[in-house]
Amino acid sequence: MKKLIVLMLVLVMVLSLGLTGCGKKEKLAADQTLRINWQQDPPDLDPQTTTDQVSMWIVNAIYDGLVRQQPDGTIKKGSGLAEDWTISEDELTYTFKLKDAKWSDGTPITAYDFEYAWFRAIDPEVASEYAYQFYHIVGAEEYNTEVITDKEKVGIKALDEKTLEVKLLRPTPFFLSLTSFATYLPAQKAAVEKYGDEFASAPDKMVYSGPFVIELWEKEQRLYLAKNQDYWDAASVKLDKIEGDMITDNNTMVNLYETGGLDVIAVPGEFMDKYKDSPEFGSAADATTWYFQFNMEDKYFQNLNIRKAFAYAADRQSFVDNVLANGSIVAGGLTPPLLLGKGGKDFAENRGDLTLPFDPAKAKEHFELGLKELGITKADFEKHVSIVAGNTTTWNRITQTFQQMWKENLGVEIPIEEMTFAMRLERYNKKDYTISVAGWGGDYNDPMTFMDLFVTNGGNNDAYYSSPEYDAAIKKAMEGEGDERIDAMLEAEKALAKDLPIHPLYHPARVFVQRDYVKGIARYAVGCDTEYKWAYIEEH
């Protein structure tokens, strides 16, 4: 049954562009306004430092990279700001030729904008959490870690205004796809230097290179996009406006959909029965994993037995069946299905289930042993520990469910701290938390997009995990090819399962309802998972 769900998701991964069977275009409505729910305020719209899903939806809408994913998820020449490119015979040198395109302020977009942005991403003072995405490039890791300071030793160079040359350390099959990712997007040097720390903090403190511009941004309330008339491919953009609200309450969101205030929403688990048989119901593939994340530098969660206790105490199957109730599946490891492994199977099949099962007796046993090793009581533990969570209705249901499981199976009541995503990120960065429910979605179509997440001092390693065994396996995978690199990543998965800095919970089903007059929203399993460039409103 689980495999059938995954296959179904693959089949509906991308919505059609809204063409009829004979290829005839549908008629456009006079009002090309799409009404959606961002759910929360985007914490960071700076392409080189952004890390979260909501920000990336918006960043992807307001910027273009060298390439842009097509509605079917493929990459083709001319899809982004690169008109063409060549790849050397040894697959180590990429030379991109840029097309004539302008920023929203009318100035040309050049190869120097990409050179500036990419060096900004690996600048140690900028401290981009995604700097490691550039480590495929010659000298990028050494520059980011201050081993070298000479930019000439880094394989990023604008040869002229229209030509960008990139030199890689090793053949990287997914490199072209990676250049569509947020951190690889261009940034205009003049704007970054003009606005400094306020760059990208308001609509008038950024310039745009993508299909849309930000028209209105009322923090924690709404963010509206408008068509970018200066966009190089403006003729392909049919929407005039995207009105995005920030609604955290599921009942409010569903009521707005029912009364016509929203055109598309994600379906919360408690509303699945209401919509599952509706012709407006849809689903899409989502290469994402949610997991318990333990702060490995916390004085209590440094203890392996404590971490095992929390894992054994979680009935994940009951959670996905009765709380999510939307087709999500229990995770067998960090990496979700859909990413290719070896032998014609996906990586998750190669790995199998490495996670600890629900076992209340073992949970109690490990918890008591952990308390004894730490020399503390349950009361001491309760005073110190909390679960950091989001502030939406769905977050409430998730965290309260596990809070109750820990109370029943461990005999402790863990308080919940609800906060915005920006506040959660700040707590992670300050190492000021004990346990959280965190999620990771794939950035590109390869298991490495998950497997390099927890390398020592990694930019997104919010568990603060450090393992020579894990690091060595990832290094071997980075430098290897074929089955060798897959085997190395499988060893890294085993190290994670043994050390338990995280406990994988589930792979979410991505379900939504969408008015039948909304066409052309593309949904991808990896990268920026929602694309509005080709969306439009059909006459109705």
C-alpha positions as CSV (number, residue, x, y, z in Angstrom):
1,M,0.0,0.0,0.0
2,K,2.8,2.4,0.9
3,K,4.5,1.8,-2.5
4,L,1.2,2.4,-4.3
5,I,0.9,5.8,-2.5
6,V,4.4,6.8,-3.7
7,L,3.6,5.7,-7.2
8,M,0.5,7.7,-7.2
9,L,2.4,10.8,-6.1
10,V,4.9,10.3,-8.9
11,L,2.2,10.2,-11.5
12,V,0.7,13.5,-10.3
13,M,4.0,15.2,-9.5
14,V,3.3,18.1,-11.9
15,L,0.0,19.6,-12.9
16,S,-0.7,20.1,-16.6
17,L,-0.4,23.5,-18.2
18,G,-4.2,23.5,-18.7
19,L,-4.2,22.7,-22.4
20,T,-7.1,20.7,-24.0
21,G,-6.5,17.3,-25.5
22,C,-6.2,18.7,-29.0
23,G,-3.7,21.4,-27.9
24,K,-6.1,24.3,-28.0
25,K,-5.4,27.0,-25.4
26,E,-8.0,27.7,-22.8
27,K,-9.5,31.2,-22.6
28,L,-8.0,33.5,-20.0
29,A,-10.1,35.2,-17.4
30,A,-10.1,39.0,-17.4
31,D,-8.9,39.0,-13.8
32,Q,-5.6,37.2,-13.6
33,T,-5.3,37.2,-9.8
34,L,-4.3,34.1,-7.9
35,R,-5.2,34.0,-4.2
36,I,-3.1,31.7,-2.0
37,N,-1.9,31.2,1.6
38,W,1.7,31.5,2.4
39,Q,0.8,30.5,6.0
40,Q,3.6,32.4,7.5
41,D,5.9,35.4,7.0
42,P,9.0,34.7,4.9
43,P,12.0,35.0,7.4
44,D,14.6,35.8,4.7
45,L,14.2,36.9,1.1
46,D,18.0,37.3,0.5
47,P,18.8,34.5,-2.0
48,Q,22.2,33.9,-0.6
49,T,21.1,33.4,3.0
50,T,17.5,32.1,2.8
51,T,16.9,28.6,4.0
52,D,13.1,28.0,4.5
53,Q,10.3,26.8,2.2
54,V,8.1,29.9,2.3
55,S,10.9,32.3,1.5
56,M,12.1,30.0,-1.3
57,W,8.6,30.0,-2.9
58,I,8.8,33.8,-3.0
59,V,12.5,34.0,-3.9
60,N,11.9,31.7,-6.8
61,A,9.0,33.9,-8.1
62,I,11.0,37.1,-7.9
63,Y,14.4,35.9,-9.2
64,D,15.7,33.9,-12.2
65,G,18.8,31.8,-12.2
66,L,21.0,30.5,-15.0
67,V,18.3,27.8,-15.5
68,R,14.7,27.4,-14.5
69,Q,12.9,24.2,-14.1
70,Q,10.3,23.6,-16.8
71,P,6.7,22.5,-15.8
72,D,7.7,18.9,-16.2
73,G,10.7,19.3,-13.9
74,T,13.3,19.2,-16.7
75,I,16.1,21.7,-17.5
76,K,16.6,23.1,-21.0
77,K,18.8,25.7,-22.6
78,G,17.2,29.1,-22.6
79,S,15.0,28.3,-19.6
80,G,16.6,30.9,-17.4
81,L,19.1,33.7,-17.8
82,A,21.6,31.5,-19.6
83,E,20.9,31.4,-23.3
84,D,23.4,28.6,-23.8
85,W,26.2,26.7,-22.2
86,T,29.0,24.3,-23.0
87,I,30.5,21.5,-20.9
88,S,34.1,20.4,-21.3
89,E,34.9,16.8,-22.3
90,D,36.0,16.0,-18.8
91,E,32.8,17.5,-17.4
92,L,34.7,19.8,-15.1
93,T,34.3,23.2,-16.9
94,Y,30.9,24.8,-17.5
95,T,30.8,28.0,-19.7
96,F,27.5,29.9,-19.6
97,K,26.4,32.5,-22.1
98,L,23.9,34.9,-20.7
99,K,21.0,36.3,-22.7
100,D,20.0,40.0,-22.8
101,A,17.9,40.6,-19.7
102,K,17.3,43.4,-17.2
103,W,16.9,43.9,-13.5
104,S,13.6,45.5,-12.5
105,D,15.5,48.8,-12.2
106,G,16.3,48.6,-15.9
107,T,20.0,47.8,-15.6
108,P,21.5,44.8,-17.4
109,I,21.9,41.4,-15.7
110,T,25.4,40.3,-16.3
111,A,27.8,37.4,-15.5
112,Y,29.4,39.7,-12.9
113,D,26.1,39.6,-11.0
114,F,26.4,35.8,-10.7
115,E,30.1,36.0,-9.9
116,Y,29.3,38.5,-7.1
117,A,26.4,36.5,-5.7
118,W,28.3,33.2,-5.7
119,F,31.3,34.7,-4.0
120,R,28.9,36.3,-1.5
121,A,27.4,32.9,-0.8
122,I,30.8,31.4,0.1
123,D,32.0,34.5,1.9
124,P,32.6,33.4,5.5
125,E,31.4,36.8,6.8
126,V,28.0,36.3,5.1
127,A,27.8,32.9,6.8
128,S,25.4,31.4,4.3
129,E,24.0,28.1,5.7
130,Y,24.0,26.9,2.1
131,A,27.6,27.7,1.3
132,Y,28.3,24.0,1.2
133,Q,26.2,23.7,-2.0
134,F,29.1,25.4,-3.8
135,Y,31.7,22.9,-2.6
136,H,31.5,21.1,-5.9
137,I,33.4,24.1,-7.3
138,V,37.2,24.4,-7.3
139,G,38.4,26.3,-4.2
140,A,34.9,27.1,-2.9
141,E,35.2,25.1,0.3
142,E,38.7,26.5,1.0
143,Y,37.5,30.0,0.4
144,N,34.4,29.5,2.7
145,T,36.5,28.0,5.5
146,E,39.3,30.7,5.1
147,V,42.0,28.3,4.0
148,I,42.5,30.6,1.0
149,T,41.5,34.2,0.4
150,D,42.6,34.6,-3.2
151,K,39.5,34.6,-5.4
152,E,41.6,33.7,-8.4
153,K,42.0,30.2,-6.9
154,V,38.2,29.7,-6.9
155,G,36.5,28.3,-10.0
156,I,34.0,31.1,-10.4
157,K,34.9,33.7,-13.0
158,A,33.0,36.2,-15.2
159,L,35.0,36.3,-18.4
160,D,33.0,39.3,-19.6
161,E,29.5,40.7,-19.2
162,K,27.9,37.7,-21.0
163,T,30.2,34.8,-20.0
164,L,30.4,32.9,-16.7
165,E,33.0,30.1,-16.4
166,V,32.7,27.6,-13.6
167,K,35.3,24.9,-12.8
168,L,34.2,21.8,-10.8
169,L,36.3,19.5,-8.6
170,R,34.7,16.4,-10.1
171,P,31.9,15.6,-12.5
172,T,28.6,16.6,-10.9
173,P,25.6,15.3,-12.9
174,F,23.1,17.5,-11.0
175,F,25.1,20.7,-11.2
176,L,22.9,22.3,-13.9
177,S,19.8,21.6,-11.8
178,L,21.6,23.0,-8.7
179,T,22.1,26.4,-10.5
180,S,18.3,26.9,-10.3
181,F,18.4,26.7,-6.5
182,A,17.9,29.8,-4.4
183,T,21.5,30.2,-3.2
184,Y,22.8,30.2,-6.8
185,L,20.5,33.1,-7.9
186,P,22.1,36.4,-8.9
187,A,22.2,39.4,-6.6
188,Q,22.8,42.9,-7.8
189,K,25.9,44.3,-6.2
190,A,24.7,47.9,-6.2
191,A,21.5,46.9,-4.3
192,V,23.2,44.8,-1.8
193,E,25.8,47.5,-1.0
194,K,23.2,50.3,-1.0
195,Y,20.8,48.6,1.5
196,G,23.3,46.7,3.5
197,D,21.7,44.7,6.4
198,E,18.3,45.9,5.2
199,F,18.7,44.3,1.7
200,A,15.6,42.2,0.8
201,S,13.8,43.3,4.0
202,A,11.1,45.3,2.1
203,P,9.8,45.6,-1.5
204,D,11.8,48.8,-2.1
205,K,15.0,47.4,-0.8
206,M,15.6,44.8,-3.5
207,V,15.6,44.5,-7.3
208,Y,14.1,41.7,-9.2
209,S,15.1,39.4,-12.1
210,G,12.2,36.9,-12.1
211,P,8.6,36.7,-13.3
212,F,7.2,38.7,-10.4
213,V,8.0,41.6,-8.1
214,I,6.8,42.2,-4.5
215,E,3.9,44.7,-4.7
216,L,2.9,44.7,-1.0
217,W,4.4,43.2,2.2
218,E,2.6,43.6,5.5
219,K,4.7,41.6,7.9
220,E,2.8,38.6,9.4
221,Q,-0.3,39.5,7.4
222,R,0.1,39.3,3.6
223,L,2.5,39.5,0.8
224,Y,1.4,40.3,-2.8
225,L,3.3,39.7,-6.0
226,A,2.8,41.5,-9.2
227,K,3.9,40.6,-12.7
228,N,7.4,41.9,-13.5
229,Q,7.0,43.9,-16.8
230,D,10.8,44.0,-17.3
231,Y,11.2,40.2,-17.0
232,W,12.9,38.8,-20.1
233,D,10.1,36.2,-20.6
234,A,7.2,38.4,-19.5
235,A,5.2,37.1,-22.5
236,S,5.0,33.7,-20.8
237,V,3.6,35.1,-17.5
238,K,-0.2,35.3,-17.5
239,L,-0.9,36.2,-13.9
240,D,-1.0,39.9,-13.1
241,K,-1.0,39.3,-9.4
242,I,-0.6,36.7,-6.6
243,E,-2.3,37.7,-3.4
244,G,-0.8,35.7,-0.6
245,D,-2.1,35.7,2.9
246,M,-0.4,34.4,6.1
247,I,-3.1,32.3,7.8
248,T,-2.1,29.9,10.5
249,D,-5.5,28.6,11.6
250,N,-6.8,25.7,9.5
251,N,-10.5,26.4,10.0
252,T,-10.0,30.0,8.8
253,M,-8.0,28.8,5.8
254,V,-10.7,26.3,4.8
255,N,-13.5,28.7,5.3
256,L,-11.8,31.2,3.0
257,Y,-11.4,28.5,0.4
258,E,-15.1,27.6,0.7
259,T,-16.2,31.2,0.4
260,G,-14.0,32.0,-2.5
261,G,-11.3,34.0,-0.6
262,L,-8.6,31.5,-1.6
263,D,-8.1,29.6,-4.9
264,V,-5.8,26.9,-3.6
265,I,-4.9,25.5,-0.2
266,A,-3.0,22.6,1.3
267,V,-5.5,20.1,2.8
268,P,-5.1,19.7,6.6
269,G,-5.5,16.1,7.8
270,E,-8.7,16.9,9.7
271,F,-10.3,17.9,6.4
272,M,-9.2,15.0,4.3
273,D,-12.7,13.3,4.5
274,K,-14.3,16.6,3.3
275,Y,-12.1,16.9,0.2
276,K,-10.7,13.5,-0.8
277,D,-13.5,12.7,-3.2
278,S,-13.7,16.3,-4.6
279,P,-12.8,16.9,-8.3
280,E,-10.7,19.8,-6.9
281,F,-8.6,17.4,-4.8
282,G,-5.0,16.7,-5.9
283,S,-1.7,15.4,-4.7
284,A,1.9,15.8,-5.7
285,A,5.2,14.1,-5.0
286,D,7.3,15.5,-2.2
287,A,10.8,14.3,-1.4
288,T,10.7,15.5,2.2
289,T,11.3,14.0,5.6
290,W,10.2,15.2,9.1
291,Y,12.0,14.0,12.1
292,F,12.7,14.6,15.8
293,Q,15.8,16.8,16.0
294,F,17.8,16.6,19.2
295,N,20.3,19.2,20.3
296,M,23.4,17.1,20.6
297,E,25.1,19.8,22.6
298,D,22.3,20.0,25.2
299,K,23.4,18.6,28.6
300,Y,20.6,16.0,28.6
301,F,20.2,15.1,24.9
302,Q,23.9,14.4,24.6
303,N,22.9,11.1,26.2
304,L,22.2,8.4,23.7
305,N,19.8,6.5,26.0
306,I,17.7,9.7,26.4
307,R,17.5,10.1,22.7
308,K,16.6,6.4,22.2
309,A,13.8,6.7,24.9
310,F,12.1,9.5,23.0
311,A,12.4,7.6,19.7
312,Y,11.0,4.3,21.1
313,A,8.2,6.3,22.8
314,A,6.8,7.6,19.5
315,D,4.1,5.6,17.8
316,R,4.7,6.9,14.3
317,Q,2.3,4.6,12.6
318,S,-0.6,5.8,14.8
319,F,0.5,9.3,14.2
320,V,0.4,9.2,10.4
321,D,-2.8,7.1,10.4
322,N,-4.8,9.0,12.9
323,V,-3.3,12.5,13.2
324,L,-2.0,13.3,9.7
325,A,-4.5,10.9,8.0
326,N,-3.5,12.1,4.6
327,G,-1.5,9.4,3.0
328,S,1.8,10.3,4.6
329,I,4.1,7.3,5.3
330,V,6.4,6.3,8.2
331,A,10.0,7.1,7.5
332,G,12.6,4.3,7.4
333,G,15.5,6.7,7.4
334,L,16.5,10.3,6.6
335,T,16.3,10.0,2.8
336,P,12.7,9.7,1.4
337,P,11.6,7.6,-1.6
338,L,11.8,9.0,-5.2
339,L,15.6,9.7,-5.2
340,L,17.6,7.1,-7.3
341,G,19.9,4.6,-5.7
342,K,21.5,1.6,-7.3
343,G,20.3,-1.5,-9.1
344,G,17.3,0.3,-10.6
345,K,15.9,1.0,-7.1
346,D,15.5,4.2,-5.2
347,F,17.9,5.0,-2.4
348,A,15.3,4.4,0.3
349,E,14.8,0.8,-1.0
350,N,18.6,0.2,-1.0
351,R,18.7,1.4,2.6
352,G,15.6,-0.3,4.1
353,D,14.2,0.6,7.5
354,L,16.9,1.6,10.0
355,T,14.7,3.4,12.5
356,L,13.8,2.4,16.0
357,P,10.3,0.9,16.3
358,F,7.6,2.0,18.7
359,D,8.3,0.1,21.9
360,P,7.0,1.5,25.2
361,A,8.9,-1.0,27.4
362,K,12.2,-0.2,25.7
363,A,11.4,3.5,25.9
364,K,11.0,3.3,29.7
365,E,14.1,1.2,30.0
366,H,16.4,3.6,28.1
367,F,14.9,6.6,29.8
368,E,15.6,5.3,33.3
369,L,19.1,4.3,32.2
370,G,19.7,7.7,30.7
371,L,18.5,9.5,33.9
372,K,20.8,7.3,36.0
373,E,23.8,8.1,33.7
374,L,23.0,11.8,34.0
375,G,22.4,11.6,37.7
376,I,19.1,13.5,37.5
377,T,15.4,12.9,38.3
378,K,12.4,13.1,36.0
379,A,11.6,16.4,37.8
380,D,15.0,17.8,36.9
381,F,14.5,16.7,33.3
382,E,11.1,18.3,33.0
383,K,12.4,21.6,34.3
384,H,15.0,21.8,31.5
385,V,13.4,20.2,28.4
386,S,10.8,21.7,26.0
387,I,9.8,21.1,22.4
388,V,10.2,24.0,20.0
389,A,7.3,24.2,17.6
390,G,5.5,26.3,15.0
391,N,2.4,28.3,15.7
392,T,-0.1,26.9,13.2
393,T,-3.1,24.6,13.8
394,T,-1.2,21.7,12.2
395,W,1.8,22.3,14.3
396,N,-0.4,22.2,17.4
397,R,-1.8,18.8,16.5
398,I,1.6,17.4,15.7
399,T,3.4,18.5,18.9
400,Q,0.5,17.8,21.2
401,T,0.3,14.2,19.9
402,F,4.0,13.5,20.7
403,Q,3.7,15.4,24.0
404,Q,0.9,13.0,25.0
405,M,2.9,9.9,23.8
406,W,5.9,10.9,25.9
407,K,3.7,11.5,28.9
408,E,2.1,8.1,28.6
409,N,5.3,6.2,27.7
410,L,8.0,8.0,29.6
411,G,6.0,9.6,32.5
412,V,7.2,13.1,31.7
413,E,5.2,16.2,30.5
414,I,7.3,18.2,28.0
415,P,6.1,21.8,27.5
416,I,5.6,23.1,24.0
417,E,7.1,26.5,23.0
418,E,5.1,27.9,20.0
419,M,6.8,30.5,17.8
420,T,7.2,31.8,14.3
421,F,9.6,30.1,11.9
422,A,12.0,33.0,12.1
423,M,12.1,32.6,15.8
424,R,12.7,28.9,15.5
425,L,15.6,29.5,13.2
426,E,17.1,32.0,15.6
427,R,16.8,29.4,18.5
428,Y,18.5,26.8,16.3
429,N,21.3,29.1,15.4
430,K,21.9,30.0,19.1
431,K,21.7,26.3,20.1
432,D,18.9,27.4,22.4
433,Y,16.6,24.4,22.3
434,T,16.5,20.8,23.4
435,I,14.2,19.0,21.0
436,S,12.1,20.0,18.0
437,V,10.2,18.5,15.1
438,A,12.1,19.6,12.0
439,G,11.8,18.8,8.3
440,W,14.0,18.8,5.3
441,G,13.0,18.8,1.6
442,G,15.4,17.8,-1.2
443,D,17.2,20.7,-3.0
444,Y,18.1,18.6,-6.1
445,N,17.4,15.1,-7.4
446,D,20.2,13.1,-5.7
447,P,20.3,11.4,-2.2
448,M,23.3,13.7,-1.3
449,T,20.8,16.6,-0.9
450,F,19.8,14.8,2.4
451,M,22.9,12.9,3.2
452,D,25.3,15.8,3.6
453,L,22.9,17.6,6.0
454,F,24.6,16.5,9.2
455,V,28.3,16.8,8.4
456,T,30.3,18.4,11.3
457,N,29.8,22.2,11.3
458,G,27.5,21.9,8.3
459,G,25.4,25.1,7.7
460,N,22.1,23.3,8.2
461,N,23.3,20.9,10.8
462,D,20.9,22.2,13.5
463,A,21.3,19.0,15.6
464,Y,25.0,20.0,16.0
465,Y,25.9,16.4,15.3
466,S,29.6,15.5,14.8
467,S,30.8,12.0,13.7
468,P,34.1,11.1,12.1
469,E,32.4,8.0,10.7
470,Y,29.6,9.9,9.1
471,D,31.9,12.7,7.8
472,A,34.2,10.1,6.2
473,A,31.3,8.4,4.5
474,I,30.0,11.7,3.1
475,K,33.5,12.6,1.9
476,K,33.8,9.3,0.2
477,A,30.4,9.7,-1.5
478,M,31.3,13.3,-2.6
479,E,34.5,12.0,-4.3
480,G,33.1,8.7,-5.6
481,E,31.1,7.7,-8.6
482,G,28.3,5.2,-9.4
483,D,27.6,2.5,-6.8
484,E,30.6,3.5,-4.7
485,R,29.0,6.8,-3.8
486,I,25.6,5.2,-3.1
487,D,27.3,2.6,-0.8
488,A,29.1,5.4,1.0
489,M,25.8,7.3,1.6
490,L,24.2,4.1,2.9
491,E,27.0,3.9,5.4
492,A,26.3,7.5,6.4
493,E,22.6,6.5,7.0
494,K,23.7,3.7,9.2
495,A,25.8,6.1,11.3
496,L,22.9,8.4,11.7
497,A,20.7,5.5,12.8
498,K,23.3,4.4,15.3
499,D,24.0,7.8,16.8
500,L,20.4,9.1,16.6
501,P,20.9,12.9,16.3
502,I,17.5,12.7,14.6
503,H,14.7,10.2,14.7
504,P,13.0,10.1,11.2
505,L,9.2,10.3,11.6
506,Y,7.4,10.5,8.3
507,H,7.4,11.4,4.6
508,P,4.5,13.7,4.0
509,A,1.8,13.4,1.4
510,R,1.4,16.7,-0.4
511,V,-2.4,17.1,-0.8
512,F,-4.3,20.2,-1.9
513,V,-7.5,21.5,-3.3
514,Q,-7.5,23.9,-6.2
515,R,-10.3,25.6,-8.1
516,D,-10.8,24.1,-11.5
517,Y,-10.2,27.5,-13.1
518,V,-6.6,27.6,-11.7
519,K,-4.2,26.2,-14.2
520,G,-0.5,25.8,-14.7
521,I,0.9,25.7,-11.1
522,A,3.9,23.3,-11.4
523,R,4.8,21.2,-8.3
524,Y,8.1,19.5,-8.0
525,A,9.4,16.8,-5.6
526,V,12.7,18.6,-5.0
527,G,14.1,22.2,-5.1
528,C,11.6,25.0,-4.9
529,D,8.6,22.8,-4.9
530,T,6.0,25.2,-6.2
531,E,6.3,27.3,-9.4
532,Y,3.9,30.0,-10.4
533,K,5.5,31.3,-13.6
534,W,3.1,29.4,-15.9
535,A,0.0,29.7,-13.7
536,Y,-3.1,31.4,-15.0
537,I,-6.8,31.8,-14.3
538,E,-9.1,30.3,-16.9
539,E,-12.3,32.0,-17.8
540,H,-15.1,30.7,-15.7
